[in-house]
Amino acid sequence: MDVLYSYRNYLIFLFVSLAVSIGLQMVLPFPYGLAAALAIFIILPLFIRRRYMSRVKGYGGDSGGGGFFGINREGGTGVKYVCLTCSHRFKGAMCPRCGSKMKRADF
């Protein structure tokens, strides 16, 4: 349901920006009206995307996270591993507890 709501809001913003850009093209002379319409169609989706990403805390900023793999739970950078033998969480090539090299990544 949230995706449908987001899609509906996006369409509303799109048609509002279309109406505003057509209105600007009627009021302003040719090169300025076209530039204003292009600016609206470029800036508005960026604004909507930034607002949405800040709402889901994935854009960085004050959320302290984001990026390709999402927000790190420990706040550190890098990949943590979990040993498949003893289930110990560690960083590095082999488990410091049991010495096994069998591991899986834990983001």
Protein Blocks (a to p, Z undefined) as FASTA:
>chain_A
ZZmmmmmmmmmmmmmmmmmmmmmmmmpcfklmmmmmmmmmmmmmmmmmmmmmmmnopngp
jnopacjnopafklpacjddddfklopacedjbdfklopabdcddZZ
